[in-house]
Amino acid sequence: MPHRYDLRSSLALSLAFQGKPDEAIRALMNGDRKPSFFITDSLCDIALSLARNGREDDALALLAEACRLDPRHLNAQLERARLLVKLQKGEE
């Protein structure tokens, strides 16, 4: 039987690619009072998939939430910074 977080992550990935990042975040949290490393890590992984597919705005929303939930999650902070720099260079 798959772990409950595997199911949440799959649902969140599907919602994120449908252009519903807020619903993706809610699907991952789904009643958890305190975010776990898995939730933050999943948000980061989904955001990277979105960014690779040209969905930078949705990716940025997920990375911002990952950083808000766990400010010490270094990968989320790094990927958010990289994406912000990439978007800023695209505007120049």
NUDODREN-20644 format. One record per residue (C-alpha): residue number from 0; residue in one letter; chain; x, y, z negated. Coordinates in Angstrom, 2 decimals. Example, Ala and Ser with C-alpha at 12.3 -4.5 7.8 and 13.67 -1.06 7.14 Angstrom:
- pos, code, unit, east, north, up
- 0, A, A, 12.30, -4.50, -7.80
- 1, S, A, 13.67, -1.06, -7.14
This chain:
- pos, code, unit, east, north, up
- 0, M, A, 0.00, 0.00, 0.00
- 1, P, A, 1.42, 3.41, 0.88
- 2, H, A, 2.25, 5.80, -1.90
- 3, R, A, -0.31, 8.56, -2.45
- 4, Y, A, 2.23, 11.19, -1.43
- 5, D, A, 2.80, 9.46, 1.92
- 6, L, A, -0.88, 9.88, 2.72
- 7, R, A, -0.87, 13.51, 1.58
- 8, S, A, 2.21, 14.25, 3.64
- 9, S, A, 0.69, 12.72, 6.77
- 10, L, A, -2.49, 14.73, 6.32
- 11, A, A, -0.50, 17.92, 5.69
- 12, L, A, 1.58, 17.34, 8.83
- 13, S, A, -1.55, 16.88, 10.90
- 14, L, A, -3.18, 20.02, 9.47
- 15, A, A, -0.05, 22.08, 9.97
- 16, F, A, 0.16, 21.13, 13.64
- 17, Q, A, -3.50, 22.06, 14.02
- 18, G, A, -2.56, 25.59, 12.97
- 19, K, A, -3.88, 25.27, 9.43
- 20, P, A, -0.85, 25.80, 7.16
- 21, D, A, -2.97, 26.85, 4.16
- 22, E, A, -4.97, 23.64, 4.36
- 23, A, A, -1.72, 21.66, 4.73
- 24, I, A, -0.44, 23.16, 1.49
- 25, R, A, -3.70, 22.32, -0.29
- 26, A, A, -3.57, 18.75, 1.03
- 27, L, A, -0.11, 18.26, -0.44
- 28, M, A, -1.00, 19.81, -3.80
- 29, N, A, -4.39, 18.03, -4.02
- 30, G, A, -4.98, 18.47, -7.72
- 31, D, A, -1.39, 18.32, -8.94
- 32, R, A, -1.05, 20.92, -11.65
- 33, K, A, 2.71, 21.05, -11.46
- 34, P, A, 4.46, 20.78, -8.10
- 35, S, A, 6.93, 17.96, -7.76
- 36, F, A, 10.13, 17.76, -5.76
- 37, F, A, 8.27, 15.61, -3.24
- 38, I, A, 5.74, 18.33, -2.49
- 39, T, A, 8.40, 21.00, -2.00
- 40, D, A, 10.54, 18.66, 0.07
- 41, S, A, 7.56, 17.68, 2.23
- 42, L, A, 6.66, 21.33, 2.85
- 43, C, A, 10.23, 21.92, 3.97
- 44, D, A, 10.27, 18.89, 6.28
- 45, I, A, 6.94, 19.81, 7.88
- 46, A, A, 8.12, 23.41, 8.32
- 47, L, A, 11.24, 22.23, 10.14
- 48, S, A, 9.11, 20.12, 12.49
- 49, L, A, 6.89, 23.12, 13.20
- 50, A, A, 9.88, 25.38, 13.86
- 51, R, A, 11.40, 22.85, 16.28
- 52, N, A, 8.13, 22.95, 18.19
- 53, G, A, 7.95, 26.73, 18.47
- 54, R, A, 5.55, 27.27, 15.56
- 55, E, A, 7.79, 29.63, 13.60
- 56, D, A, 5.00, 31.60, 11.90
- 57, D, A, 3.37, 28.48, 10.48
- 58, A, A, 6.80, 27.14, 9.50
- 59, L, A, 7.58, 30.35, 7.69
- 60, A, A, 4.33, 30.12, 5.71
- 61, L, A, 5.16, 26.60, 4.53
- 62, L, A, 8.75, 27.53, 3.67
- 63, A, A, 7.56, 30.57, 1.72
- 64, E, A, 5.24, 28.33, -0.30
- 65, A, A, 8.02, 25.79, -0.90
- 66, C, A, 10.27, 28.58, -2.18
- 67, R, A, 7.47, 29.93, -4.39
- 68, L, A, 6.78, 26.49, -5.89
- 69, D, A, 10.44, 25.73, -6.55
- 70, P, A, 12.80, 28.69, -6.24
- 71, R, A, 15.74, 26.35, -6.92
- 72, H, A, 15.02, 24.16, -3.88
- 73, L, A, 18.14, 25.07, -1.93
- 74, N, A, 17.14, 23.50, 1.37
- 75, A, A, 13.86, 25.42, 1.44
- 76, Q, A, 15.66, 28.68, 0.64
- 77, L, A, 18.31, 28.03, 3.30
- 78, E, A, 15.87, 27.06, 6.04
- 79, R, A, 13.64, 30.04, 5.25
- 80, A, A, 16.64, 32.37, 5.52
- 81, R, A, 17.72, 30.77, 8.81
- 82, L, A, 14.24, 31.14, 10.26
- 83, L, A, 13.97, 34.76, 9.16
- 84, V, A, 17.32, 35.54, 10.81
- 85, K, A, 16.24, 33.74, 13.98
- 86, L, A, 12.96, 35.66, 14.12
- 87, Q, A, 14.72, 38.96, 13.48
- 88, K, A, 17.19, 38.32, 16.32
- 89, G, A, 14.28, 37.54, 18.62
- 90, E, A, 12.73, 40.93, 17.92
- 91, E, A, 15.84, 42.91, 18.85
